[in-house]
Amino acid sequence: MPYLTKEKKANFFTEFGGKAANTGSIEGQIALLTERINSISQHLQVNKKDFSTHRGLMQLVGKRKRLLTYMSKTNLTGYRQLIEKLGLRK
């Protein structure tokens, strides 16, 4: 069973990207990556020796970091709002 249904994805892009069809929005992509990272982190707390999933998690964290860096350079106010909304960078 997938961790994220079409409806949940559509809700993420509606909430962060403006509308459900706007799947290319940076805000929506970052929110979706954050959800995946949180899901995989919970999995790794139970399965500590799952090293291949850990590698995938590190790749997702790097991708999110690159998107956040790009967003901070292009839209600083939107970046700050997104960080606050997602609860990142404590």
C-alpha positions in Angstrom: 0.0 0.0 0.0 1.5 3.4 -0.9 2.1 5.8 1.9 0.6 8.7 -0.1 -2.6 8.5 -2.1 -3.6 10.7 -5.0 -5.9 12.6 -2.8 -3.2 13.3 -0.2 -0.8 14.5 -2.9 -3.5 16.7 -4.4 -4.1 18.2 -0.9 -0.4 19.0 -0.5 -0.2 20.7 -3.8 -3.4 22.6 -3.2 -2.3 23.8 0.3 1.3 24.7 -0.7 1.3 25.1 -4.5 -1.9 26.9 -5.1 -3.9 24.3 -7.0 -3.8 20.5 -7.3 -2.6 20.6 -11.0 0.4 22.8 -10.0 2.7 19.8 -9.3 5.8 21.7 -10.4 5.6 24.3 -7.7 8.6 24.4 -5.4 6.6 24.8 -2.3 4.5 21.7 -3.1 7.6 19.7 -3.9 9.3 20.6 -0.7 6.1 19.8 1.3 5.8 16.4 -0.4 9.5 15.6 0.2 9.1 16.6 3.9 6.2 14.2 4.2 8.2 11.4 2.6 11.2 12.2 4.9 9.0 12.1 8.0 7.5 8.8 6.9 10.9 7.2 6.2 12.3 8.5 9.4 9.5 6.7 11.4 10.3 3.5 9.4 14.0 3.8 10.3 13.3 4.2 14.0 11.7 0.7 14.0 14.1 -0.9 11.4 17.5 0.4 12.5 19.5 -1.9 10.1 17.7 -0.9 6.9 20.7 0.8 5.3 19.4 1.0 1.8 16.4 3.0 3.0 18.7 5.2 5.0 20.6 6.0 1.8 17.4 6.9 0.1 16.5 9.1 3.0 19.8 10.9 2.7 19.1 11.5 -1.0 15.7 12.9 -0.3 17.1 15.2 2.4 19.8 16.5 -0.1 17.2 17.1 -2.7 15.0 19.0 -0.3 18.0 21.1 0.8 18.8 22.0 -2.8 15.2 23.1 -3.4 15.2 25.1 -0.2 18.4 26.8 -1.2 17.0 27.7 -4.6 13.8 29.0 -3.0 15.7 31.1 -0.5 17.6 32.8 -3.4 14.6 33.5 -5.5 11.7 34.1 -3.0 12.9 34.9 0.5 9.6 35.8 2.0 7.9 32.6 0.6 10.9 30.6 1.9 10.5 32.0 5.4 6.7 31.3 5.3 7.2 27.7 4.1 9.9 27.0 6.7 7.5 28.3 9.4 4.5 26.3 8.1 6.4 23.0 7.8 8.3 23.4 11.0 11.8 23.1 9.6 15.0 24.8 10.7 14.3 24.9 14.4 
